[in-house]
Amino acid sequence: MIEARKVELKVSTDFLKQMAGYGLATAEILYRLPDHPRLLQSYIWQDYDLAPNFPTLNKFLNFWTEKLEGPLHSVRVAHAKLIRPAEFRTVDGEFRLN
């Protein structure tokens, strides 16, 4: 007797975000040290976000200004879509080689 098994497919939330239009955003954040305000420190932040408004990055920067002591000096952002429409195309035929 064949037993029916339920197959559960797990899809990465990062992949789902990419399919929804999110791209990988990288921000280089320069901030001043609280004890030595003349010195700058660098912090690299990376997450999936929507360009050009970057709501996830803005939420993080708001958290930074409200909760952390190091005042921001500058933020430089790079963004890249990892999955592009050109990477998906319909298949017109199938060829089998023996």
N, C-alpha and C positions, 0 to 999 in steps of 0.2 A: 504494500500500500504506500502510495506517495504522500508524503506529508507536506501540506501547504505551509510555507514560511513567509512571514511578513518581512520584506526587505526595506530597511530604513536607509534612505540616502541622506548623508550629511553634507550640506553645502556650507562652505566657509562664508562667514558674514562679510569678510573682506571682498570675496568674489562677488557677492550680491551687491555690495556698494559699487564695485567697479561696473557691474552691469547696469546700475542705476545712474551712471554718469560721473561718479566720483573718480578723482585722480589722486595720485600720490603727491601730497604737498610737503615740501621741506622748507623750514624757516630757520635762518640763522639769526638768533636773537642776541644783540649786544646789550648788556646792562651794566650799570655801575654797582660796584661793591658797596654795601652799606657802611662798612668801617673805613673804606678808602675810596671816596667818591671820584677821585681823579683817575682811578684804574677801571678799565673795562674788562668784563668777562664775557666769554662766548658760550652760548647754549644752542644746541641743535635740536629742533623739534620736528617730528615727522609723523604724519597721519593721513588718512584718506579724507579728502575735502572737496568741496565744489568751488571751482573758479568761476567768476572773478570775485565773488563776495566772501569766500572762505569763512563760513559760519563756525566751523570747528576751531579754526585758528583764532578767530575773534573771541570765542568763548574762553579759550585757553589764555589769551592775552588779558581779557577782563579779569579772570581768576588771578593772574600774575599781579596786575596792578592793585587788586583789592586785598590779596592775602600775603604776598611776598614783599620783602623789604627792599630788594634791589631794584631801583627805578630803571625803566627801559631807556635805552639810548637810541637804538634803531632795530628794525626788523627787515630782513631781506628774504623774499619768498621766491621759490621755484615750484613749478607745478607741471606734472606730466600725466597724461592719461595712459594707463598701462594696457588697456584693451581699447582698440580703435575699431570703428566700423569696418575698415578695410580688411581686418583680420578675419571677419566672418563673411562667408559667401556661400551661396547655394552650390550644390554639387550637380553638374549637368549629366554626369554619367559615371559609370564604374567600370574599371578595367581589371580583369583578373589574369594573372600570369601563373601558369603552372610550373 
